[in-house]
């Protein structure tokens, strides 16, 4: 019989959750605050811990940090319960090493499913390699390609959902997560001394972003914002680093991909520095067209300010150039929708 420790200061929720898990054939231990939870975990060594975040004596973050330092409890799967829905609170817990989180109130099936999933993962990894079970529980097997890395992040990363305009991270935030886009689109951007937005990158489905070195003390040097409804998964940088150390073939492929990306950035900078306004605008529309999915009418949805920021020009200048392209029959425009009518014509603009 698997052992579950519930650390929750709400007596009603604690008792109801314990009864639910007992009916599901788990042996249940309970603690009414963080300090008691730490003592109970060290005493009983549960198979999994379900812990509230906001509690007296010691909060959930302190519980996780304390148990992560103890050899007998550091490998135990840890699920946070939280009434908070702010992404920064969820992200903080995952960065510290939590395996999952549930937002209160939660459904019976959500709790049972989360526990069973984490226990099954531990069991499978122990079968694969008993001597390295704790290591593999965090990292997975050696990866041979970027495709396998993306699958690993999809399976083991922490999922976040953002709406149009939501901030994913801000300049100065602790850079401890590397992201993969499952669906949607993200821009990274900085602000110059005058407060003007400068877009540093546009990322689409299946792209990585958030690479700011592997130093544990680094911070993000730019902002990341969803520019359409977006779902991403994040993996803690220390785990990503360990994956690379165990995956030499993956490292080589990543280096090749980064080299191509740097070449693209160099070309973009040259265009911004020396290209004509028309050439910059045309190239920027083509770059967005490569990233964005057309709708049923063949349109792509782009904000004028985003186009201007990528092209490196004032929004007013961009609007005038778009109007010229429209008159020349290269594009059609309606609100945020742009439809390319003459692809080759845009490519030939000098």
FENDADA-V321518 format. One record per backbone hydrogen bond with DSSP energy under -0.5 kcal/mol. NH is the residue of the N-H (numbers start at 1). CO is the residue of the C=O. E is the energy in kcal/mol with one decimal. If there is no record, write none. Layout:
nh=(NH;NH)
co=(CO;CO)
e=(E;E)
This chain:
nh=(4;5;6;6;7;7;8;8;11;14;15;16;17;18;19;20;21;22;23;24;25;26;27;28;29;31;34;34;37;38;39;40;41;42;43;44;45;47;48;49;50;51;51;52;53;55;58;60;63;64;65;66;67;68;69;69;70;71;73;74;76;77;79;80;81;82;89;90;91;92;93;94;95;96;97;97;98;99;100;102;104;104;111;112;113;114;115;116;117;118;119;120;121;122;123;124;125;126;127;128;129;132;133;136;137;138;138;139;140;149;150;151;152;153;154;155;156;157;158;160;162;165;166;168;169;172;173;175;176;178;179;180;181;182;182;183;186;187;188;189;190;192;195;198;199;200;201;203;205;206;207;209;212;212;218;220;223;224;225;226;227;228;230;231;232;233;234;235;237;239;240;241;242;243;244;245;246;247;250;251;252;253;254;255;256;257;258;259;260;261;262;263;264;265;266;267;268;269;270;271;272;273;274;275;280;281;282;283;284;285;286;287;288;289;290;291;292;295;298;300;302;302;307;308;309;310;311;312;313;318;319;320;321;322;323;324;325;326;327;328;329;330;331;332;334;337;338;339;341;341;342;346;347;348;349;349)
co=(27;48;4;29;5;50;6;31;9;10;11;12;13;14;15;16;17;18;19;20;22;21;2;26;4;6;56;58;33;34;35;36;37;38;39;40;41;3;3;77;5;49;79;7;81;53;56;53;59;60;61;62;63;64;65;66;67;69;70;70;73;47;49;100;51;102;86;86;87;88;89;90;91;92;93;94;93;78;78;80;82;102;107;108;109;110;111;112;113;114;115;116;117;118;119;120;121;122;123;124;125;129;130;132;133;134;135;135;136;145;146;147;148;149;150;151;152;153;234;232;230;226;163;224;224;220;170;218;174;235;209;233;207;180;231;231;203;225;201;223;198;196;192;190;197;188;188;186;184;181;204;179;210;213;215;173;189;169;187;166;185;185;162;183;160;180;158;178;176;236;236;237;238;239;240;241;242;244;143;247;248;249;250;251;252;253;254;255;256;257;258;259;260;261;262;263;264;265;266;267;268;269;270;271;276;277;278;279;280;281;282;283;284;285;286;287;288;299;295;338;300;336;303;304;305;306;307;308;308;314;315;316;317;318;319;320;321;322;323;324;326;325;325;339;337;334;300;332;330;339;330;342;343;344;345;346)
e=(-2.8;-2.2;-0.5;-2.9;-0.5;-2.8;-0.6;-2.3;-0.8;-2.9;-2.5;-2.5;-2.5;-2.2;-2.4;-2.2;-2.2;-2.2;-2.1;-0.9;-1.6;-2.1;-2.8;-0.6;-2.8;-2.2;-1.3;-0.7;-2.1;-2.3;-2.0;-2.5;-2.5;-2.1;-1.7;-2.7;-2.4;-1.9;-1.3;-2.3;-3.1;-0.5;-3.0;-2.9;-1.2;-0.9;-3.0;-3.0;-2.1;-2.5;-2.5;-2.5;-2.7;-1.9;-0.6;-1.0;-0.8;-0.5;-1.4;-2.0;-1.6;-0.7;-3.0;-2.3;-3.2;-2.2;-0.8;-1.5;-3.3;-2.0;-1.6;-2.1;-2.6;-1.4;-0.5;-1.0;-2.1;-2.5;-1.3;-2.8;-2.3;-0.5;-1.7;-2.3;-2.5;-2.3;-2.4;-2.9;-2.4;-1.9;-2.4;-2.5;-2.1;-1.9;-2.3;-2.6;-2.3;-2.0;-1.8;-1.9;-2.0;-0.7;-1.1;-2.9;-2.1;-0.9;-0.7;-1.9;-1.4;-1.9;-2.6;-2.0;-2.4;-2.5;-2.4;-2.2;-2.8;-2.6;-2.5;-3.0;-3.4;-2.9;-2.4;-3.1;-1.1;-3.0;-2.3;-2.0;-1.5;-2.2;-2.7;-2.3;-2.5;-0.6;-2.5;-1.9;-2.6;-2.7;-2.4;-2.2;-2.5;-2.4;-2.2;-3.1;-0.5;-2.5;-1.5;-3.1;-0.5;-3.3;-1.9;-1.9;-0.9;-0.7;-1.4;-2.6;-3.4;-2.4;-2.8;-2.4;-2.3;-0.7;-2.9;-3.0;-2.6;-2.4;-2.3;-2.3;-2.5;-0.6;-2.1;-2.7;-2.0;-2.2;-2.0;-2.0;-1.3;-1.3;-0.8;-1.8;-1.8;-1.8;-2.6;-2.3;-1.9;-2.2;-2.6;-2.0;-1.9;-2.1;-2.5;-1.8;-2.0;-2.2;-2.4;-2.2;-2.3;-2.4;-2.2;-2.1;-2.4;-2.1;-2.8;-2.0;-3.0;-2.4;-2.6;-2.7;-2.2;-2.4;-2.2;-2.3;-2.3;-2.3;-1.6;-1.1;-3.0;-2.5;-2.1;-2.6;-0.7;-2.5;-2.1;-2.6;-2.2;-2.2;-2.3;-1.4;-2.1;-2.1;-2.5;-1.9;-1.9;-2.8;-2.2;-1.7;-2.4;-2.4;-2.2;-1.9;-1.3;-2.5;-0.8;-2.1;-2.4;-2.6;-2.7;-2.4;-2.6;-0.6;-1.9;-1.9;-2.0;-1.5;-0.5;-1.0)
